[in-house]
Amino acid sequence: MTETLKETEIDGVTLRYAEAGPDDGIPVILMHGWGCDHSTVAFIEGCLSPGMHIYNLDLPGHGMSTEPPEAWGIERFTGLVEKFIRLNGIDRPVLIGHSFGGRISILLSSRNDVRKVVLVDAAGIKPRRPLKYYLKVYSFKAMKRLAPVFLGKKRGNALIDRRRAKAGSADYRNSSPMMRAVMSRCVNEDLKHVMPSIKAPVLLIWGENDTATPLSDAKTMERLIPDAGLVSFPGCGHYSFLDNPAGFKAVILEFLKKDMKH
């Protein structure tokens, strides 16, 4: 199925996206994870585009979409996707979110009428941190305040940048200053409180060896979301759809078979 690349302006962001599938197919909003773009989830698009109409987004600050004008939280990302849905006249879409895209799918489906939701190794639960983590965070915050005072602004900021680069995750290190601020804000947002409000059927697909969003997160989501079912793949990690493409395709097509145009 031919893919068409398009763009639109929403909330100060140039949002680029790929569109594929029959014009009269049920709409699907497909959202990738942090540090990725629409091509990362192209396999999912390919599974569904023969029978559904796919909008595969480059989320703000990713791929060919521009960065947010300020440090957005999940509320602003979700608001942008809600406006995209209204601008395109999309009615009751299926939401599919991998990792960071799962956060948006959770919040959006908790307050909008959507057809179904697929959460793939999704983020949305604030991780439980050991004491060592908090000691590192607060010592870094103290250094940020004190280093410029004792070393001068230039040397102090250089020390802070070196410490940040060494301590941060690969996703954090590879992000621009604006997207680092966005990531720091979003990763600490816990969405458990909105999960009971999701009325649509939800399919959770997970890799059992996922260390970024562990299987325990999926089990919490399954417990909190009223109509949720979990399928997990042994030996798979955070990109379960790439680690087990055949299994993933079989499961998602079964879940969406009544929504596919034949």
Protein Blocks (a to p, Z undefined) as FASTA:
>chain_A
ZZddddddeehiacddddedjfkbccddddddehiafklmmmmmmmmmmmpccdddddeh
iajbccdfbdcdfklmmmmmmmmmmmnopahiadddehjlmmmmmmmmmmpccfbdcdeh
iahiacdddfklmmmmmmmmmmmmmmmmmnojklmmmmmmmmmmmmmcfklmmpcfklmm
mmmmmmmpcfklmmmmpmbdcdddddfklmklgfklmmmmmmmpmbacddddehiafklm
lmmmmlmmmmmmmmmmmmpcZZ
